[in-house]
Amino acid sequence: MKKLPIGNDEFRELRENGYYYVDKTMIIKDFLDSGDKVTLIARPRRFGKTLNMTMMREFFDVNADSRAIFQGLDIMDTDYASKLNSCPVIFLSLRNCKGKNMDFLTYQIRAELAREFNRFAELFDLDDTAQKKPYSVRQFEQMLGMLENRDLSAMYMTTALADLTRMIHEFYGIPPLLIIDEYDQPIISSYEHGYHDDMGDFFSAFYGAGLKGNPDLGQAILTGIQRVAKESIFSQLNNPKIYTVMNGRYSRYFGLTSREADTLLRYYGRSLDDGVKRMYDGYRFGEDEIYNPWSILNYADSGFLDHYWVNTPSNYLVRQALEKASRSFWEDFDVLAAGGSSSVWLNLDTSYTERESNYSLWGLLVNAGYVTVEKRIDANSAVIRIPNEEVMSEFLVLVTEIAGIEGQGLQEMFQALTHKDINRFLDIYRNLVITCTSFMDARENAYHMLFLGMCMTLRGVYQVSSNLESGTGRSDIILKSLKVSLPHVIIEFKQGNNIEKLQNEALKQIEDQKYFAGLSGEVVCIGIAHDGKRCTAAYKILTQ
């Protein structure tokens, strides 16, 4: 049985060492057919961007011998097989270029550039070449010497891409292909740590000189989360052809289609059942239904439906954006958190780091994989939803963190709940609500969403359901115990002035609608009523 490529995105290593590989090589045909000078593909983290880029590097690189590792793959059955190992390739991975200050980020970028320059230094026979092209070789050696200086200032790196493409073009007589993986990671890091404005001129000159109007560049392909802005720091880089998750081209190459996910899971003795679909399905790229590949691979390995994507890095930008979001954003988000769809205005023409607005925030969430587009309405608006339970759990954890709720308080609260000490549970819950009322804006759906976020700490002990059809209606929250020793819990929320009356109405609704149908054992039924910072609850313990 083939090894699963979990955490391994080096194409050559996968192919040479017998890892399971889902054939995405036809992206090469689409890339060549497009004829785009500069391509940017925006996709969420962990959706196979780096693996695709290392695959394209191995295919095109004139200095590689890749026929064996592409044998049997789709691209080799086309006329495009003649392009194998046909041009020089510059490959930069910026996914690890991040730091708490500008100096450290500059160091990381310099180190990545030096690595690629050194790779070409090994390929060039500098002594022999010096007799033929002394000026170019002298420049190359000078640039490499600068990049090996650990204290190099960022401004000395601004022309590095343009210089390297020129020297490689001269050496090989073929303009190189430039691949930059996770091009926006340095930008996100500068935004996260507060020196975004200080790095603006560098980013503009670095990408602009290398990618715009560069006569020595063959083609370029960039990947990242966000779309390039056409103003501000990217004013010099307005020529890329952008492919977001809403475009059809390249849609099936990032993530797994239903057929690919089903084939993979069957190979490892699993099945693409309803539980897997609820947890990992729901993304829509172009017109294609897409599964999260990172989660599918981990599920194939463990057989356990866990939240794998939530452990991915770099959710800081999303969290910070949510902290700054306006009331109108949260009104739409309440609908999504309850499992519904919402029509919103969104802007994919700029990145959130460039323009903080609800429009660019929805655009960020779409491209980052936190929401998916159900239907495009027009150029400025779309119907969106949260794709699946895994992403819902990540959202809800973020919400509780933003609201300032600490883990210790949650543990005490749920310990009281599971031990049926409802008065103690309510005391702690009231205190938690007081700490975050201003954020939650005192709306019924917001409390529902907040409580769901709290419930994420119960994973593995309870199965958490929201707005699930049960009995003759839909319950707000059902906590189905996975241990015989613990009770099931059903919670219904109400919002209004007369909380004493509303708590009883919420409890009666649970009983009248028989939300406990299908549960066996003890069931704690709780009706919670809110009025701003005031809240109270009525409860009843049933035995089914």
LINDA-V660989 format. One record per residue. N is the residue number from 1. RES is the residue in one small letter. PHI is phi in whole degrees, -180 to 180 (999 if undefined). Layout:
n=N res=RES phi=PHI
n=N res=RES phi=PHI
This chain:
n=1 res=m phi=999
n=2 res=k phi=-69
n=3 res=k phi=-74
n=4 res=l phi=-84
n=5 res=p phi=-84
n=6 res=i phi=-81
n=7 res=g phi=80
n=8 res=n phi=-118
n=9 res=d phi=-122
n=10 res=e phi=-96
n=11 res=f phi=-57
n=12 res=r phi=-60
n=13 res=e phi=-64
n=14 res=l phi=-61
n=15 res=r phi=-73
n=16 res=e phi=-76
n=17 res=n phi=-111
n=18 res=g phi=73
n=19 res=y phi=-79
n=20 res=y phi=-68
n=21 res=y phi=-133
n=22 res=v phi=-90
n=23 res=d phi=-68
n=24 res=k phi=-117
n=25 res=t phi=-70
n=26 res=m phi=-71
n=27 res=i phi=-60
n=28 res=i phi=-64
n=29 res=k phi=-60
n=30 res=d phi=-63
n=31 res=f phi=-64
n=32 res=l phi=-69
n=33 res=d phi=-64
n=34 res=s phi=-65
n=35 res=g phi=70
n=36 res=d phi=-68
n=37 res=k phi=-67
n=38 res=v phi=-129
n=39 res=t phi=-114
n=40 res=l phi=-121
n=41 res=i phi=-111
n=42 res=a phi=-100
n=43 res=r phi=-145
n=44 res=p phi=-66
n=45 res=r phi=-63
n=46 res=r phi=67
n=47 res=f phi=-111
n=48 res=g phi=89
n=49 res=k phi=-64
n=50 res=t phi=-66
n=51 res=l phi=-61
n=52 res=n phi=-65
n=53 res=m phi=-71
n=54 res=t phi=-68
n=55 res=m phi=-66
n=56 res=m phi=-67
n=57 res=r phi=-60
n=58 res=e phi=-66
n=59 res=f phi=-70
n=60 res=f phi=-86
n=61 res=d phi=-59
n=62 res=v phi=-67
n=63 res=n phi=-91
n=64 res=a phi=-107
n=65 res=d phi=-119
n=66 res=s phi=-111
n=67 res=r phi=-60
n=68 res=a phi=-66
n=69 res=i phi=-78
n=70 res=f phi=-102
n=71 res=q phi=-61
n=72 res=g phi=86
n=73 res=l phi=-92
n=74 res=d phi=-57
n=75 res=i phi=-63
n=76 res=m phi=-76
n=77 res=d phi=-95
n=78 res=t phi=-120
n=79 res=d phi=-65
n=80 res=y phi=-75
n=81 res=a phi=-60
n=82 res=s phi=-69
n=83 res=k phi=-85
n=84 res=l phi=-60
n=85 res=n phi=51
n=86 res=s phi=-110
n=87 res=c phi=-152
n=88 res=p phi=-69
n=89 res=v phi=-128
n=90 res=i phi=-99
n=91 res=f phi=-125
n=92 res=l phi=-121
n=93 res=s phi=-112
n=94 res=l phi=-103
n=95 res=r phi=-67
n=96 res=n phi=-100
n=97 res=c phi=-88
n=98 res=k phi=-155
n=99 res=g phi=-174
n=100 res=k phi=-76
n=101 res=n phi=-143
n=102 res=m phi=-65
n=103 res=d phi=-63
n=104 res=f phi=-70
n=105 res=l phi=-63
n=106 res=t phi=-59
n=107 res=y phi=-60
n=108 res=q phi=-65
n=109 res=i phi=-66
n=110 res=r phi=-60
n=111 res=a phi=-64
n=112 res=e phi=-68
n=113 res=l phi=-64
n=114 res=a phi=-62
n=115 res=r phi=-61
n=116 res=e phi=-72
n=117 res=f phi=-61
n=118 res=n phi=-65
n=119 res=r phi=-61
n=120 res=f phi=-75
n=121 res=a phi=-62
n=122 res=e phi=-71
n=123 res=l phi=-82
n=124 res=f phi=-75
n=125 res=d phi=-89
n=126 res=l phi=-63
n=127 res=d phi=-64
n=128 res=d phi=-70
n=129 res=t phi=-68
n=130 res=a phi=-59
n=131 res=q phi=-72
n=132 res=k phi=-98
n=133 res=k phi=-134
n=134 res=p phi=-61
n=135 res=y phi=-65
n=136 res=s phi=-64
n=137 res=v phi=-66
n=138 res=r phi=-62
n=139 res=q phi=-62
n=140 res=f phi=-60
n=141 res=e phi=-64
n=142 res=q phi=-65
n=143 res=m phi=-66
n=144 res=l phi=-63
n=145 res=g phi=-62
n=146 res=m phi=-65
n=147 res=l phi=-67
n=148 res=e phi=-84
n=149 res=n phi=-85
n=150 res=r phi=-63
n=151 res=d phi=-100
n=152 res=l phi=-63
n=153 res=s phi=-75
n=154 res=a phi=-60
n=155 res=m phi=-65
n=156 res=y phi=-78
n=157 res=m phi=-100
n=158 res=t phi=-63
n=159 res=t phi=-101
n=160 res=a phi=-59
n=161 res=l phi=-66
n=162 res=a phi=-63
n=163 res=d phi=-65
n=164 res=l phi=-67
n=165 res=t phi=-62
n=166 res=r phi=-65
n=167 res=m phi=-68
n=168 res=i phi=-69
n=169 res=h phi=-59
n=170 res=e phi=-66
n=171 res=f phi=-69
n=172 res=y phi=-91
n=173 res=g phi=75
n=174 res=i phi=-131
n=175 res=p phi=-65
n=176 res=p phi=-78
n=177 res=l phi=-90
n=178 res=l phi=-107
n=179 res=i phi=-118
n=180 res=i phi=-123
n=181 res=d phi=-92
n=182 res=e phi=56
n=183 res=y phi=-60
n=184 res=d phi=-94
n=185 res=q phi=-59
n=186 res=p phi=-61
n=187 res=i phi=-67
n=188 res=i phi=-62
n=189 res=s phi=-63
n=190 res=s phi=-64
n=191 res=y phi=-69
n=192 res=e phi=-60
n=193 res=h phi=-103
n=194 res=g phi=85
n=195 res=y phi=-121
n=196 res=h phi=-58
n=197 res=d phi=-65
n=198 res=d phi=-69
n=199 res=m phi=-97
n=200 res=g phi=-57
n=201 res=d phi=-63
n=202 res=f phi=-64
n=203 res=f phi=-57
n=204 res=s phi=-61
n=205 res=a phi=-72
n=206 res=f phi=-62
n=207 res=y phi=-75
n=208 res=g phi=-63
n=209 res=a phi=-65
n=210 res=g phi=-80
n=211 res=l phi=-115
n=212 res=k phi=-105
n=213 res=g phi=62
n=214 res=n phi=-91
n=215 res=p phi=-69
n=216 res=d phi=-95
n=217 res=l phi=-95
n=218 res=g phi=-75
n=219 res=q phi=-138
n=220 res=a phi=-137
n=221 res=i phi=-135
n=222 res=l phi=-120
n=223 res=t phi=-124
n=224 res=g phi=-180
n=225 res=i phi=-89
n=226 res=q phi=-104
n=227 res=r phi=-81
n=228 res=v phi=-68
n=229 res=a phi=-78
n=230 res=k phi=-101
n=231 res=e phi=-141
n=232 res=s phi=55
n=233 res=i phi=-66
n=234 res=f phi=-102
n=235 res=s phi=-62
n=236 res=q phi=-88
n=237 res=l phi=-125
n=238 res=n phi=-119
n=239 res=n phi=-107
n=240 res=p phi=-68
n=241 res=k phi=-90
n=242 res=i phi=-97
n=243 res=y phi=-124
n=244 res=t phi=-89
n=245 res=v phi=-66
n=246 res=m phi=-91
n=247 res=n phi=-89
n=248 res=g phi=-77
n=249 res=r phi=-63
n=250 res=y phi=73
n=251 res=s phi=-62
n=252 res=r phi=-88
n=253 res=y phi=-91
n=254 res=f phi=-122
n=255 res=g phi=97
n=256 res=l phi=-113
n=257 res=t phi=-71
n=258 res=s phi=-58
n=259 res=r phi=-66
n=260 res=e phi=-66
n=261 res=a phi=-64
n=262 res=d phi=-64
n=263 res=t phi=-63
n=264 res=l phi=-62
n=265 res=l phi=-66
n=266 res=r phi=-63
n=267 res=y phi=-60
n=268 res=y phi=-100
n=269 res=g phi=78
n=270 res=r phi=-107
n=271 res=s phi=-139
n=272 res=l phi=-87
n=273 res=d phi=-88
n=274 res=d phi=-63
n=275 res=g phi=-64
n=276 res=v phi=-65
n=277 res=k phi=-64
n=278 res=r phi=-64
n=279 res=m phi=-82
n=280 res=y phi=-123
n=281 res=d phi=-86
n=282 res=g phi=107
n=283 res=y phi=-78
n=284 res=r phi=-132
n=285 res=f phi=-108
n=286 res=g phi=61
n=287 res=e phi=-106
n=288 res=d phi=-99
n=289 res=e phi=-82
n=290 res=i phi=-128
n=291 res=y phi=-103
n=292 res=n phi=-70
n=293 res=p phi=-68
n=294 res=w phi=-60
n=295 res=s phi=-72
n=296 res=i phi=-63
n=297 res=l phi=-62
n=298 res=n phi=-67
n=299 res=y phi=-68
n=300 res=a phi=-59
n=301 res=d phi=-75
n=302 res=s phi=-98
n=303 res=g phi=74
n=304 res=f phi=-116
n=305 res=l phi=-78
n=306 res=d phi=-106
n=307 res=h phi=-95
n=308 res=y phi=-87
n=309 res=w phi=-67
n=310 res=v phi=-66
n=311 res=n phi=-88
n=312 res=t phi=-74
n=313 res=p phi=-78
n=314 res=s phi=67
n=315 res=n phi=-93
n=316 res=y phi=-60
n=317 res=l phi=-60
n=318 res=v phi=-64
n=319 res=r phi=-62
n=320 res=q phi=-64
n=321 res=a phi=-63
n=322 res=l phi=-65
n=323 res=e phi=-62
n=324 res=k phi=-95
n=325 res=a phi=-65
n=326 res=s phi=-84
n=327 res=r phi=-61
n=328 res=s phi=-64
n=329 res=f phi=-63
n=330 res=w phi=-68
n=331 res=e phi=-65
n=332 res=d phi=-70
n=333 res=f phi=-67
n=334 res=d phi=-55
n=335 res=v phi=-65
n=336 res=l phi=-65
n=337 res=a phi=-65
n=338 res=a phi=-86
n=339 res=g phi=94
n=340 res=g phi=-98
n=341 res=s phi=-113
n=342 res=s phi=-140
n=343 res=s phi=-92
n=344 res=v phi=-133
n=345 res=w phi=-84
n=346 res=l phi=-139
n=347 res=n phi=-125
n=348 res=l phi=-104
n=349 res=d phi=-88
n=350 res=t phi=-148
n=351 res=s phi=-90
n=352 res=y phi=-64
n=353 res=t phi=-66
n=354 res=e phi=-93
n=355 res=r phi=-146
n=356 res=e phi=-83
n=357 res=s phi=-155
n=358 res=n phi=-60
n=359 res=y phi=-64
n=360 res=s phi=-74
n=361 res=l phi=-66
n=362 res=w phi=-63
n=363 res=g phi=-62
n=364 res=l phi=-61
n=365 res=l phi=-65
n=366 res=v phi=-66
n=367 res=n phi=-70
n=368 res=a phi=-84
n=369 res=g phi=88
n=370 res=y phi=-83
n=371 res=v phi=-134
n=372 res=t phi=-128
n=373 res=v phi=-86
n=374 res=e phi=-83
n=375 res=k phi=-158
n=376 res=r phi=-83
n=377 res=i phi=-89
n=378 res=d phi=-155
n=379 res=a phi=-64
n=380 res=n phi=-115
n=381 res=s phi=-144
n=382 res=a phi=-158
n=383 res=v phi=-93
n=384 res=i phi=-124
n=385 res=r phi=-156
n=386 res=i phi=-79
n=387 res=p phi=-66
n=388 res=n phi=-161
n=389 res=e phi=-66
n=390 res=e phi=-63
n=391 res=v phi=-70
n=392 res=m phi=-57
n=393 res=s phi=-65
n=394 res=e phi=-65
n=395 res=f phi=-58
n=396 res=l phi=-69
n=397 res=v phi=-64
n=398 res=l phi=-60
n=399 res=v phi=-63
n=400 res=t phi=-66
n=401 res=e phi=-66
n=402 res=i phi=-64
n=403 res=a phi=-72
n=404 res=g phi=84
n=405 res=i phi=-88
n=406 res=e phi=-94
n=407 res=g phi=-61
n=408 res=q phi=-63
n=409 res=g phi=-63
n=410 res=l phi=-65
n=411 res=q phi=-61
n=412 res=e phi=-65
n=413 res=m phi=-63
n=414 res=f phi=-74
n=415 res=q phi=-66
n=416 res=a phi=-64
n=417 res=l phi=-65
n=418 res=t phi=-71
n=419 res=h phi=-95
n=420 res=k phi=62
n=421 res=d phi=-91
n=422 res=i phi=-68
n=423 res=n phi=-64
n=424 res=r phi=-65
n=425 res=f phi=-56
n=426 res=l phi=-68
n=427 res=d phi=-60
n=428 res=i phi=-68
n=429 res=y phi=-61
n=430 res=r phi=-58
n=431 res=n phi=-63
n=432 res=l phi=-65
n=433 res=v phi=-64
n=434 res=i phi=-61
n=435 res=t phi=-70
n=436 res=c phi=-127
n=437 res=t phi=-62
n=438 res=s phi=-62
n=439 res=f phi=-70
n=440 res=m phi=-79
n=441 res=d phi=64
n=442 res=a phi=54
n=443 res=r phi=-114
n=444 res=e phi=-59
n=445 res=n phi=-62
n=446 res=a phi=-67
n=447 res=y phi=-66
n=448 res=h phi=-59
n=449 res=m phi=-64
n=450 res=l phi=-61
n=451 res=f phi=-66
n=452 res=l phi=-59
n=453 res=g phi=-59
n=454 res=m phi=-61
n=455 res=c phi=-68
n=456 res=m phi=-62
n=457 res=t phi=-72
n=458 res=l phi=-94
n=459 res=r phi=-56
n=460 res=g phi=92
n=461 res=v phi=-108
n=462 res=y phi=-129
n=463 res=q phi=-92
n=464 res=v phi=-96
n=465 res=s phi=-127
n=466 res=s phi=-130
n=467 res=n phi=53
n=468 res=l phi=-85
n=469 res=e phi=-68
n=470 res=s phi=-149
n=471 res=g phi=63
n=472 res=t phi=-113
n=473 res=g phi=-156
n=474 res=r phi=-121
n=475 res=s phi=-84
n=476 res=d phi=-65
n=477 res=i phi=-142
n=478 res=i phi=-124
n=479 res=l phi=-107
n=480 res=k phi=-90
n=481 res=s phi=-67
n=482 res=l phi=-99
n=483 res=k phi=-127
n=484 res=v phi=-60
n=485 res=s phi=-77
n=486 res=l phi=-110
n=487 res=p phi=-78
n=488 res=h phi=-76
n=489 res=v phi=-135
n=490 res=i phi=-123
n=491 res=i phi=-129
n=492 res=e phi=-125
n=493 res=f phi=-106
n=494 res=k phi=-136
n=495 res=q phi=-132
n=496 res=g phi=164
n=497 res=n phi=-77
n=498 res=n phi=-89
n=499 res=i phi=-70
n=500 res=e phi=-63
n=501 res=k phi=-72
n=502 res=l phi=-68
n=503 res=q phi=-63
n=504 res=n phi=-72
n=505 res=e phi=-65
n=506 res=a phi=-64
n=507 res=l phi=-65
n=508 res=k phi=-64
n=509 res=q phi=-62
n=510 res=i phi=-60
n=511 res=e phi=-72
n=512 res=d phi=-65
n=513 res=q phi=-87
n=514 res=k phi=53
n=515 res=y phi=-64
n=516 res=f phi=-86
n=517 res=a phi=-58
n=518 res=g phi=93
n=519 res=l phi=-96
n=520 res=s phi=-125
n=521 res=g phi=105
n=522 res=e phi=-76
n=523 res=v phi=-129
n=524 res=v phi=-91
n=525 res=c phi=-103
n=526 res=i phi=-130
n=527 res=g phi=-105
n=528 res=i phi=-112
n=529 res=a phi=-118
n=530 res=h phi=-121
n=531 res=d phi=-146
n=532 res=g phi=64
n=533 res=k phi=-85
n=534 res=r phi=-89
n=535 res=c phi=-153
n=536 res=t phi=-149
n=537 res=a phi=-148
n=538 res=a phi=-116
n=539 res=y phi=-146
n=540 res=k phi=-150
n=541 res=i phi=-108
n=542 res=l phi=-110
n=543 res=t phi=-122
n=544 res=q phi=-100
